[in-house]
Protein backbone atom coordinates (compact mmCIF):
# COMPACT_ATOMS: atom_id res chain seq x y z
CA UNK A 1 0.00 0.00 0.00
CA UNK A 2 2.80 2.39 0.94
CA UNK A 3 4.58 1.73 -2.36
CA UNK A 4 1.38 2.22 -4.37
CA UNK A 5 0.71 5.45 -2.54
CA UNK A 6 4.22 6.73 -3.29
CA UNK A 7 3.87 5.89 -6.99
CA UNK A 8 0.48 7.60 -7.19
CA UNK A 9 1.79 10.62 -5.30
CA UNK A 10 4.74 10.88 -7.69
CA UNK A 11 2.41 10.71 -10.71
CA UNK A 12 0.03 13.26 -9.20
CA UNK A 13 2.80 15.72 -8.36
CA UNK A 14 4.71 15.41 -11.62
CA UNK A 15 1.57 15.63 -13.77
CA UNK A 16 0.43 18.61 -11.72
CA UNK A 17 3.70 20.39 -12.39
CA UNK A 18 3.50 19.47 -16.09
CA UNK A 19 0.01 21.00 -16.33
CA UNK A 20 1.51 24.37 -15.48
CA UNK A 21 4.62 24.11 -17.65
CA UNK A 22 3.04 23.00 -20.94
CA UNK A 23 2.79 25.59 -23.69
CA UNK A 24 -0.07 23.90 -25.49
CA UNK A 25 -3.41 24.06 -23.61
CA UNK A 26 -4.46 20.64 -24.91
CA UNK A 27 -1.39 18.99 -23.37
CA UNK A 28 -2.06 20.79 -20.10
CA UNK A 29 -5.60 19.41 -20.14
CA UNK A 30 -4.32 15.86 -20.78
CA UNK A 31 -1.86 16.05 -17.88
CA UNK A 32 -4.67 17.34 -15.69
CA UNK A 33 -6.69 14.23 -16.57
CA UNK A 34 -3.71 12.07 -15.57
CA UNK A 35 -3.54 14.01 -12.32
CA UNK A 36 -7.23 13.30 -11.62
CA UNK A 37 -6.59 9.60 -12.14
CA UNK A 38 -3.69 9.56 -9.71
CA UNK A 39 -5.80 11.31 -7.08
CA UNK A 40 -8.67 8.86 -7.71
CA UNK A 41 -6.20 6.03 -7.18
CA UNK A 42 -5.27 7.51 -3.80
CA UNK A 43 -8.93 7.64 -2.80
CA UNK A 44 -9.19 3.96 -3.72
CA UNK A 45 -6.18 3.15 -1.53
CA UNK A 46 -7.94 4.94 1.31
CA UNK A 47 -11.01 2.73 0.73
CA UNK A 48 -13.07 5.74 -0.37
CA UNK A 49 -14.53 4.02 -3.45
CA UNK A 50 -17.46 6.36 -3.83
CA UNK A 51 -15.27 9.46 -3.87
CA UNK A 52 -12.90 7.80 -6.34
CA UNK A 53 -15.71 6.91 -8.74
CA UNK A 54 -17.23 10.38 -8.48
CA UNK A 55 -13.82 11.95 -9.03
CA UNK A 56 -13.53 10.11 -12.36
CA UNK A 57 -17.16 10.66 -13.43
CA UNK A 58 -17.31 14.36 -12.63
CA UNK A 59 -13.80 15.61 -13.26
CA UNK A 60 -12.25 13.27 -15.82
CA UNK A 61 -15.49 12.23 -17.51
CA UNK A 62 -17.45 15.47 -17.69
CA UNK A 63 -15.52 18.63 -16.85
CA UNK A 64 -12.36 17.74 -18.76
CA UNK A 65 -14.39 16.67 -21.80
CA UNK A 66 -15.92 20.16 -21.78
CA UNK A 67 -12.43 21.67 -21.45
CA UNK A 68 -11.20 19.67 -24.43
CA UNK A 69 -14.33 20.64 -26.33
CA UNK A 70 -13.63 24.35 -25.81
CA UNK A 71 -9.92 24.03 -26.58
CA UNK A 72 -10.69 22.26 -29.85
CA UNK A 73 -13.39 24.75 -30.84
CA UNK A 74 -10.99 27.65 -30.25
CA UNK A 75 -8.61 25.89 -32.64
CA UNK A 76 -5.41 26.62 -30.78
CA UNK A 77 -3.30 24.53 -33.08
CA UNK A 78 -1.63 27.50 -34.75
CA UNK A 79 1.66 28.49 -33.16
CA UNK A 80 0.94 31.18 -30.63
CA UNK A 81 2.61 34.53 -30.68
CA UNK A 82 5.49 35.01 -28.27
CA UNK A 83 4.35 35.63 -24.75
CA UNK A 84 5.09 39.15 -23.56
CA UNK A 85 7.67 39.35 -20.76
CA UNK A 86 5.84 40.12 -17.51
CA UNK A 87 5.80 43.63 -16.09
CA UNK A 88 8.13 44.31 -13.15
CA UNK A 89 5.14 44.91 -10.85
CA UNK A 90 3.65 41.56 -11.89
CA UNK A 91 6.92 39.85 -11.01
CA UNK A 92 7.15 41.47 -7.58
CA UNK A 93 3.53 40.82 -6.67
CA UNK A 94 3.75 37.24 -7.93
CA UNK A 95 6.84 36.45 -5.87
CA UNK A 96 5.39 38.13 -2.76
CA UNK A 97 2.16 36.13 -3.09
CA UNK A 98 4.04 32.87 -3.63
CA UNK A 99 6.20 33.42 -0.54
CA UNK A 100 3.14 34.33 1.50
CA UNK A 101 1.22 31.21 0.41
CA UNK A 102 4.28 29.03 1.05
CA UNK A 103 4.64 30.44 4.57
CA UNK A 104 0.95 29.78 5.25
CA UNK A 105 1.28 26.22 3.96
CA UNK A 106 4.36 25.54 6.08
CA UNK A 107 2.58 26.91 9.14
CA UNK A 108 -0.47 24.79 8.36
CA UNK A 109 1.52 21.59 7.92
CA UNK A 110 3.46 22.09 11.14
CA UNK A 111 0.22 22.63 13.05
CA UNK A 112 -1.80 19.81 11.51
CA UNK A 113 -1.48 16.21 12.64
CA UNK A 114 -1.19 14.31 9.39
CA UNK A 115 -1.94 10.58 9.20
CA UNK A 116 0.66 8.22 7.82
CA UNK A 117 0.67 8.24 3.98
CA UNK A 118 -1.55 5.62 2.40
CA UNK A 119 -3.56 5.07 5.58
CA UNK A 120 -7.14 3.88 5.21
CA UNK A 121 -10.03 6.23 5.84
CA UNK A 122 -12.04 5.69 9.01
CA UNK A 123 -14.47 2.79 8.61
CA UNK A 124 -17.45 3.76 6.48
CA UNK A 125 -16.11 7.19 5.66
CA UNK A 126 -15.77 6.51 1.94
CA UNK A 127 -18.88 4.37 1.94
CA UNK A 128 -21.76 5.56 -0.24
CA UNK A 129 -24.33 5.07 2.51
CA UNK A 130 -22.26 6.93 5.11
CA UNK A 131 -21.78 9.90 2.78
CA UNK A 132 -25.46 9.96 1.84
CA UNK A 133 -26.52 9.79 5.48
CA UNK A 134 -24.22 12.65 6.42
CA UNK A 135 -25.31 14.77 3.45
CA UNK A 136 -29.02 14.34 4.00
CA UNK A 137 -29.10 14.65 7.80
CA UNK A 138 -26.32 16.70 9.42
CA UNK A 139 -25.38 18.70 6.35
CA UNK A 140 -28.77 18.98 4.65
CA UNK A 141 -28.90 22.79 4.67
CA UNK A 142 -25.40 23.35 3.17
CA UNK A 143 -26.16 20.63 0.62
CA UNK A 144 -29.41 22.27 -0.51
CA UNK A 145 -27.87 25.75 -0.51
CA UNK A 146 -25.06 24.47 -2.74
CA UNK A 147 -27.57 23.01 -5.19
CA UNK A 148 -29.45 26.34 -5.32
CA UNK A 149 -26.11 28.07 -5.94
CA UNK A 150 -25.42 25.73 -8.87
CA UNK A 151 -28.90 26.38 -10.26
CA UNK A 152 -28.29 30.13 -10.10
CA UNK A 153 -24.97 29.63 -11.90
CA UNK A 154 -26.67 27.64 -14.68
CA UNK A 155 -29.41 30.25 -15.14
CA UNK A 156 -26.76 33.00 -15.13
CA UNK A 157 -24.72 31.20 -17.77
CA UNK A 158 -27.79 30.79 -20.00
CA UNK A 159 -28.72 34.48 -19.62
CA UNK A 160 -25.18 35.60 -20.49
CA UNK A 161 -24.97 33.29 -23.49
CA UNK A 162 -28.35 34.46 -24.81
CA UNK A 163 -27.37 38.12 -24.54
CA UNK A 164 -24.34 37.55 -26.71
CA UNK A 165 -26.49 36.18 -29.50
CA UNK A 166 -28.56 39.34 -29.84
CA UNK B 1 -3.94 -18.01 0.24
CA UNK B 2 -0.58 -17.00 -1.14
CA UNK B 3 -0.79 -13.59 -2.83
CA UNK B 4 1.14 -14.82 -5.90
CA UNK B 5 -1.28 -17.72 -6.40
CA UNK B 6 -4.16 -15.31 -6.00
CA UNK B 7 -2.80 -12.94 -8.64
CA UNK B 8 -2.11 -15.82 -11.06
CA UNK B 9 -5.59 -17.31 -10.59
CA UNK B 10 -7.25 -13.92 -11.05
CA UNK B 11 -5.18 -13.30 -14.19
CA UNK B 12 -6.26 -16.68 -15.58
CA UNK B 13 -9.90 -15.88 -14.88
CA UNK B 14 -9.66 -12.45 -16.52
CA UNK B 15 -7.88 -13.91 -19.56
CA UNK B 16 -10.52 -16.60 -20.02
CA UNK B 17 -13.36 -14.10 -19.80
CA UNK B 18 -11.56 -11.72 -22.15
CA UNK B 19 -11.06 -14.46 -24.76
CA UNK B 20 -14.75 -15.38 -24.64
CA UNK B 21 -15.66 -11.71 -24.79
CA UNK B 22 -13.42 -11.02 -27.81
CA UNK B 23 -14.88 -14.00 -29.64
CA UNK B 24 -18.35 -12.71 -28.86
CA UNK B 25 -17.41 -9.31 -30.30
CA UNK B 26 -16.04 -10.90 -33.49
CA UNK B 27 -19.25 -12.86 -33.97
CA UNK B 28 -21.39 -9.82 -33.16
CA UNK B 29 -19.82 -8.18 -36.21
CA UNK B 30 -20.68 -11.21 -38.32
CA UNK B 31 -24.18 -11.31 -36.83
CA UNK B 32 -24.71 -7.67 -37.71
CA UNK B 33 -23.68 -8.25 -41.32
CA UNK B 34 -25.87 -11.34 -41.56
CA UNK B 35 -28.94 -9.78 -39.94
CA UNK B 36 -28.61 -6.57 -41.96
CA UNK B 37 -28.31 -8.77 -45.02
CA UNK B 38 -31.54 -10.60 -44.20
CA UNK B 39 -33.34 -7.33 -43.46
CA UNK B 40 -32.25 -6.01 -46.86
CA UNK B 41 -33.08 -9.32 -48.62
CA UNK B 42 -29.43 -10.25 -49.17
CA UNK B 43 -27.44 -13.27 -48.02
CA UNK B 44 -24.76 -11.43 -46.09
CA UNK B 45 -21.25 -12.94 -45.92
CA UNK B 46 -21.48 -16.61 -46.91
CA UNK B 47 -18.19 -17.45 -48.65
CA UNK B 48 -15.73 -18.09 -45.81
CA UNK B 49 -16.52 -21.30 -44.03
CA UNK B 50 -19.96 -22.90 -43.70
CA UNK B 51 -22.69 -20.21 -43.64
CA UNK B 52 -19.90 -17.57 -43.51
CA UNK B 53 -18.96 -18.58 -39.98
CA UNK B 54 -15.23 -18.05 -40.47
CA UNK B 55 -15.69 -14.52 -41.80
CA UNK B 56 -14.41 -12.81 -38.57
CA UNK B 57 -11.13 -14.71 -38.95
CA UNK B 58 -10.76 -13.56 -42.54
CA UNK B 59 -11.58 -9.97 -41.54
CA UNK B 60 -8.95 -10.05 -38.81
CA UNK B 61 -6.28 -11.39 -41.17
CA UNK B 62 -7.15 -8.75 -43.75
CA UNK B 63 -6.92 -5.95 -41.20
CA UNK B 64 -3.63 -7.27 -39.81
CA UNK B 65 -1.97 -7.24 -43.22
CA UNK B 66 -3.29 -3.88 -44.34
CA UNK B 67 -0.89 -0.96 -44.45
CA UNK B 68 -0.92 0.98 -41.20
CA UNK B 69 -0.86 4.46 -42.67
CA UNK B 70 -0.13 7.51 -40.53
CA UNK B 71 -1.02 10.64 -42.48
CA UNK B 72 1.38 13.60 -42.37
CA UNK B 73 0.52 16.44 -40.02
CA UNK B 74 -1.02 14.28 -37.31
CA UNK B 75 -0.14 14.46 -33.65
CA UNK B 76 1.59 11.05 -33.51
CA UNK B 77 1.28 10.29 -29.80
CA UNK B 78 -2.42 11.10 -29.58
CA UNK B 79 -3.10 9.48 -32.97
CA UNK B 80 -1.80 6.16 -31.61
CA UNK B 81 -3.25 6.65 -28.13
CA UNK B 82 -6.84 7.33 -29.27
CA UNK B 83 -7.77 3.83 -30.55
CA UNK B 84 -6.12 2.27 -27.49
CA UNK B 85 -8.19 4.44 -25.16
CA UNK B 86 -11.34 3.51 -27.06
CA UNK B 87 -10.68 -0.24 -26.87
CA UNK B 88 -9.56 -0.27 -23.23
CA UNK B 89 -12.43 1.85 -21.91
CA UNK B 90 -14.83 -0.34 -23.88
CA UNK B 91 -13.50 -3.53 -22.25
CA UNK B 92 -13.21 -2.31 -18.66
CA UNK B 93 -16.93 -2.03 -17.72
CA UNK B 94 -17.42 -5.76 -18.20
CA UNK B 95 -15.28 -6.41 -15.12
CA UNK B 96 -18.14 -5.40 -12.82
CA UNK B 97 -21.01 -7.12 -14.66
CA UNK B 98 -22.10 -10.39 -13.05
CA UNK B 99 -22.74 -13.04 -15.72
CA UNK B 100 -23.50 -16.01 -13.42
CA UNK B 101 -24.00 -16.78 -9.77
CA UNK B 102 -21.20 -19.17 -8.94
CA UNK B 103 -19.10 -20.78 -11.62
CA UNK B 104 -16.85 -22.98 -9.46
CA UNK B 105 -17.19 -24.77 -6.09
CA UNK B 106 -15.76 -23.18 -2.95
CA UNK B 107 -12.75 -25.53 -2.79
CA UNK B 108 -10.85 -27.46 -5.38
CA UNK B 109 -7.95 -29.86 -4.91
CA UNK B 110 -4.93 -29.01 -6.97
CA UNK B 111 -1.91 -31.39 -6.73
CA UNK B 112 -3.29 -32.62 -3.39
CA UNK B 113 -3.48 -29.08 -2.07
CA UNK B 114 -6.78 -27.64 -0.97
CA UNK B 115 -7.27 -24.34 -2.80
CA UNK B 116 -9.87 -21.98 -1.37
CA UNK B 117 -11.58 -20.34 -4.33
CA UNK B 118 -13.98 -18.15 -2.39
CA UNK B 119 -11.14 -15.69 -1.74
CA UNK B 120 -11.51 -12.52 -3.84
CA UNK B 121 -14.66 -13.95 -5.48
CA UNK B 122 -12.61 -16.28 -7.67
CA UNK B 123 -15.48 -18.77 -7.89
CA UNK B 124 -18.13 -16.13 -8.56
CA UNK B 125 -19.45 -15.28 -12.00
CA UNK B 126 -18.03 -11.77 -11.95
CA UNK B 127 -14.48 -10.47 -12.17
CA UNK B 128 -14.85 -7.91 -9.40
CA UNK B 129 -17.91 -7.33 -7.23
CA UNK B 130 -17.18 -3.66 -6.53
CA UNK B 131 -19.43 -2.02 -3.94
CA UNK B 132 -19.79 0.98 -6.27
CA UNK B 133 -20.06 -1.25 -9.37
CA UNK B 134 -22.58 0.85 -11.23
CA UNK B 135 -20.63 4.06 -10.60
CA UNK B 136 -17.47 2.29 -11.76
CA UNK B 137 -19.17 1.40 -15.05
CA UNK B 138 -20.39 4.96 -15.51
CA UNK B 139 -16.94 6.30 -14.70
CA UNK B 140 -15.24 4.11 -17.29
CA UNK B 141 -17.98 4.71 -19.86
CA UNK B 142 -17.67 8.45 -19.45
CA UNK B 143 -13.99 8.14 -20.39
CA UNK B 144 -14.69 6.37 -23.67
CA UNK B 145 -15.40 9.73 -25.30
CA UNK B 146 -11.70 10.61 -25.10
CA UNK B 147 -10.78 8.03 -27.72
CA UNK B 148 -12.98 9.60 -30.38
CA UNK B 149 -12.32 13.20 -29.37
CA UNK B 150 -8.53 12.86 -29.23
CA UNK B 151 -8.49 10.73 -32.38
CA UNK B 152 -10.57 13.31 -34.21
CA UNK B 153 -8.37 16.16 -33.05
CA UNK B 154 -5.05 14.42 -33.65
CA UNK B 155 -6.00 13.40 -37.20
CA UNK B 156 -5.56 16.93 -38.51
CA UNK B 157 -8.68 16.57 -40.62
CA UNK B 158 -11.76 18.74 -40.36
CA UNK B 159 -14.19 15.87 -40.79
CA UNK B 160 -12.46 13.96 -38.02
CA UNK B 161 -12.51 16.99 -35.75
CA UNK B 162 -16.21 17.62 -36.42
CA UNK B 163 -16.96 13.97 -35.69
CA UNK B 164 -15.05 14.15 -32.41
CA UNK B 165 -16.74 17.37 -31.33
CA UNK B 166 -20.17 15.99 -32.20
CA UNK B 167 -19.51 12.89 -30.17
CA UNK B 168 -18.40 14.82 -27.09
CA UNK B 169 -21.54 16.98 -27.22
CA UNK B 170 -23.70 13.88 -27.68
CA UNK B 171 -22.05 11.89 -24.90
CA UNK B 172 -22.27 14.72 -22.37
CA UNK B 173 -25.95 15.25 -23.16
CA UNK B 174 -26.97 11.62 -22.93
CA UNK B 175 -24.80 10.65 -19.98
CA UNK B 176 -27.15 12.73 -17.83
CA UNK B 177 -30.25 10.92 -19.05
CA UNK B 178 -28.48 7.57 -18.69
CA UNK B 179 -27.43 8.34 -15.14
CA UNK B 180 -30.92 9.52 -14.16
CA UNK B 181 -32.59 6.48 -15.71
CA UNK B 182 -30.80 3.99 -13.44
CA UNK B 183 -31.30 5.92 -10.19
CA UNK B 184 -34.77 4.37 -9.92
CA UNK B 185 -33.16 0.91 -10.02
CA UNK B 186 -30.56 1.94 -7.44
CA UNK B 187 -33.28 3.22 -5.12
CA UNK B 188 -35.27 0.00 -5.40
CA UNK B 189 -32.26 -2.26 -4.86
CA UNK B 190 -30.71 0.00 -2.26
CA UNK B 191 -27.19 -0.69 -3.48
CA UNK B 192 -24.70 0.20 -6.21
CA UNK B 193 -23.24 -3.29 -6.41
CA UNK B 194 -24.38 -5.04 -9.59
CA UNK B 195 -24.30 -8.45 -7.92
CA UNK B 196 -26.72 -7.22 -5.25
CA UNK B 197 -28.89 -5.52 -7.88
CA UNK B 198 -29.24 -8.87 -9.66
CA UNK B 199 -30.02 -10.56 -6.34
CA UNK B 200 -32.76 -8.01 -5.68
CA UNK B 201 -34.51 -9.12 -8.89
CA UNK B 202 -34.84 -12.75 -7.84
CA UNK B 203 -38.65 -12.57 -7.79
CA UNK B 204 -39.64 -9.65 -10.02
CA UNK B 205 -37.49 -8.05 -12.69
CA UNK B 206 -37.04 -4.31 -12.36
CA UNK B 207 -38.46 -3.74 -15.85
CA UNK B 208 -41.93 -4.20 -14.30
CA UNK B 209 -41.27 -1.56 -11.65
CA UNK B 210 -39.26 0.80 -13.85
CA UNK B 211 -40.68 0.71 -17.41
CA UNK B 212 -40.04 4.41 -17.97
CA UNK B 213 -36.54 4.16 -16.52
CA UNK B 214 -35.83 1.28 -18.89
CA UNK B 215 -37.10 3.22 -21.91
CA UNK B 216 -34.85 6.19 -21.07
CA UNK B 217 -31.94 3.84 -20.39
CA UNK B 218 -32.44 2.12 -23.73
CA UNK B 219 -32.56 5.35 -25.77
CA UNK B 220 -29.64 6.88 -23.90
CA UNK B 221 -27.50 3.78 -24.27
CA UNK B 222 -28.09 3.82 -28.03
CA UNK B 223 -26.79 7.39 -28.00
CA UNK B 224 -23.85 6.48 -25.76
CA UNK B 225 -22.88 3.68 -28.14
CA UNK B 226 -23.28 6.17 -31.03
CA UNK B 227 -25.43 3.64 -32.88
CA UNK B 228 -28.23 4.28 -35.36
CA UNK B 229 -30.43 6.35 -34.96
CA UNK B 230 -27.82 8.44 -33.13
CA UNK B 231 -24.72 7.67 -35.21
CA UNK B 232 -24.17 11.28 -36.21
CA UNK B 233 -20.48 11.08 -35.46
CA UNK B 234 -19.78 8.93 -38.47
CA UNK B 235 -22.62 9.70 -40.85
CA UNK B 236 -21.09 9.03 -44.22
CA UNK B 237 -22.96 11.65 -46.22
CA UNK B 238 -21.75 14.54 -44.03
CA UNK B 239 -18.51 13.57 -42.33
CA UNK B 240 -16.92 10.80 -44.48
CA UNK B 241 -16.35 8.47 -41.51
CA UNK B 242 -16.21 10.96 -38.66
CA UNK B 243 -13.34 10.71 -36.20
CA UNK B 244 -12.02 7.50 -37.76
CA UNK B 245 -11.61 8.90 -41.26
CA UNK B 246 -7.80 8.90 -41.17
CA UNK B 247 -7.42 5.54 -39.45
CA UNK B 248 -6.49 2.32 -41.16
CA UNK B 249 -5.49 -1.27 -40.41
CA UNK B 250 -5.42 -2.37 -36.75
CA UNK B 251 -5.90 1.15 -35.38
CA UNK B 252 -9.23 1.30 -37.20
CA UNK B 253 -9.96 -2.25 -36.07
CA UNK B 254 -9.56 -1.12 -32.45
CA UNK B 255 -12.23 1.55 -33.01
CA UNK B 256 -14.54 -1.08 -34.47
CA UNK B 257 -13.75 -3.40 -31.56
CA UNK B 258 -14.66 -0.58 -29.21
CA UNK B 259 -17.98 0.02 -30.95
CA UNK B 260 -19.15 -3.59 -30.80
CA UNK B 261 -17.77 -3.95 -27.30
CA UNK B 262 -19.97 -1.01 -26.29
CA UNK B 263 -23.00 -2.76 -27.78
CA UNK B 264 -22.39 -5.94 -25.78
CA UNK B 265 -21.67 -4.05 -22.56
CA UNK B 266 -24.79 -1.89 -22.99
CA UNK B 267 -26.86 -5.04 -23.63
CA UNK B 268 -25.36 -6.84 -20.64
CA UNK B 269 -25.98 -3.81 -18.44
CA UNK B 270 -29.61 -3.55 -19.58
CA UNK B 271 -30.05 -7.25 -18.74
CA UNK B 272 -28.36 -6.81 -15.36
CA UNK B 273 -30.31 -3.71 -14.33
CA UNK B 274 -33.77 -4.40 -15.70
CA UNK B 275 -34.12 -8.05 -16.75
CA UNK B 276 -32.94 -9.97 -13.73
CA UNK B 277 -29.37 -10.65 -14.89
CA UNK B 278 -28.70 -14.38 -14.79
CA UNK B 279 -31.99 -15.25 -13.05
CA UNK B 280 -34.26 -17.62 -14.95
CA UNK B 281 -35.86 -21.06 -14.67
CA UNK B 282 -34.48 -24.48 -15.78
CA UNK B 283 -31.43 -23.36 -17.72
CA UNK B 284 -28.11 -22.65 -15.94
CA UNK B 285 -27.62 -18.97 -14.97
CA UNK B 286 -24.87 -18.30 -17.50
CA UNK B 287 -27.13 -19.53 -20.32
CA UNK B 288 -29.87 -17.13 -19.26
CA UNK B 289 -27.39 -14.27 -19.16
CA UNK B 290 -26.10 -15.08 -22.65
CA UNK B 291 -29.60 -15.50 -24.11
CA UNK B 292 -30.88 -12.22 -22.69
CA UNK B 293 -27.77 -10.32 -23.79
CA UNK B 294 -28.03 -11.89 -27.25
CA UNK B 295 -31.61 -10.65 -27.60
CA UNK B 296 -30.48 -7.12 -26.81
CA UNK B 297 -27.56 -7.28 -29.24
CA UNK B 298 -30.02 -8.44 -31.87
CA UNK B 299 -32.26 -5.50 -30.98
CA UNK B 300 -29.35 -3.11 -31.53
CA UNK B 301 -28.82 -4.54 -35.02
CA UNK B 302 -32.54 -4.63 -35.78
CA UNK B 303 -32.82 -0.92 -34.97
CA UNK B 304 -29.87 -0.18 -37.25
CA UNK B 305 -31.61 -1.99 -40.07
CA UNK B 306 -34.94 -0.21 -39.66
CA UNK B 307 -34.49 3.33 -38.31
CA UNK B 308 -33.32 6.49 -40.10
CA UNK B 309 -30.77 8.79 -38.52
CA UNK B 310 -31.72 11.77 -36.35
CA UNK B 311 -30.69 15.31 -37.22
CA UNK B 312 -28.28 16.87 -34.73
CA UNK B 313 -30.76 19.45 -33.41
CA UNK B 314 -33.35 16.68 -32.98
CA UNK B 315 -30.80 14.66 -31.06
CA UNK B 316 -30.05 17.53 -28.69
CA UNK B 317 -33.74 18.35 -28.25
CA UNK B 318 -34.61 14.76 -27.43
CA UNK B 319 -31.78 14.50 -24.92
CA UNK B 320 -32.29 17.76 -23.04
CA UNK B 321 -35.99 18.49 -23.40
CA UNK B 322 -37.53 15.03 -23.32
CA UNK B 323 -35.28 12.44 -21.70
CA UNK B 324 -33.84 14.64 -18.96
CA UNK B 325 -37.21 15.85 -17.56
CA UNK B 326 -38.67 12.37 -17.91
CA UNK B 327 -35.72 10.94 -15.99
CA UNK B 328 -36.18 13.47 -13.20
CA UNK B 329 -39.93 12.76 -13.06
CA UNK B 330 -39.19 9.03 -12.87
CA UNK B 331 -36.88 9.56 -9.89
CA UNK B 332 -39.49 11.71 -8.14
CA UNK B 333 -42.29 9.18 -8.63
CA UNK B 334 -40.10 6.24 -7.61
CA UNK B 335 -38.92 8.03 -4.50
CA UNK B 336 -42.47 8.99 -3.53
CA UNK B 337 -43.75 5.43 -4.00
CA UNK B 338 -40.87 3.96 -1.99
CA UNK B 339 -41.45 6.52 0.75
CA UNK B 340 -45.18 5.87 1.03
CA UNK B 341 -45.36 2.10 0.62
CA UNK B 342 -42.10 0.80 2.04
CA UNK B 343 -41.64 2.71 5.24
CA UNK B 344 -38.81 1.36 7.28
Interface residues (C-beta under 8 A of the other chain):
Chain A: X26 X33 X49 X50 X53 X54 X56 X57 X60 X61 X62 X65 X66 X68 X69 X72 X73 X127 X128
Chain B: X130 X131 X132 X135 X136 X138 X139 X140 X142 X143 X145 X146 X149 X150 X153 X161 X164 X165 X168 X169 X171 X172 X175 X192
